[in-house]
Amino acid sequence: MNKYWLSGIIFLAYGLASPAFSSETATLTINGRISPPTCSMAMVNGQPQQHCGQLTYNVDTRHLFSSPVKGVTTEVVVAGSDSKRRIVLNRYD
């Protein structure tokens, strides 16, 4: 019976100590390229305009969502409780 207790204690101690002595390392490599933003926003005569490449679109602030360009979703959000201030958000797919 003492042999079983002793072997149990040894296996338990080994099982608890093995994570403390592990020396596994890994390397993560990410390949890709960073592309510049394709669209930008500007205020022209008090109206927001979206510039995508060579094309310019007027953002209609009466609608909450619009998609003038494939892959770009424009959302107009009211800033706080002030209904005059709005934030234009662009999302890229």
Rosetta blueprint (number, residue, H / E / L):
1 M L
2 N H
3 K H
4 Y H
5 W H
6 L H
7 S H
8 G H
9 I H
10 I H
11 F H
12 L H
13 A H
14 Y H
15 G H
16 L H
17 A H
18 S H
19 P H
20 A H
21 F H
22 S L
23 S L
24 E L
25 T L
26 A L
27 T L
28 L L
29 T L
30 I L
31 N L
32 G L
33 R L
34 I L
35 S L
36 P L
37 P L
38 T L
39 C E
40 S E
41 M E
42 A E
43 M E
44 V E
45 N L
46 G L
47 Q E
48 P E
49 Q E
50 Q E
51 H E
52 C E
53 G L
54 Q L
55 L E
56 T E
57 Y E
58 N E
59 V L
60 D L
61 T L
62 R L
63 H L
64 L L
65 F E
66 S E
67 S E
68 P E
69 V E
70 K L
71 G L
72 V E
73 T E
74 T E
75 E E
76 V E
77 V E
78 V E
79 A L
80 G L
81 S L
82 D L
83 S L
84 K L
85 R L
86 R E
87 I E
88 V E
89 L E
90 N E
91 R E
92 Y E
93 D L
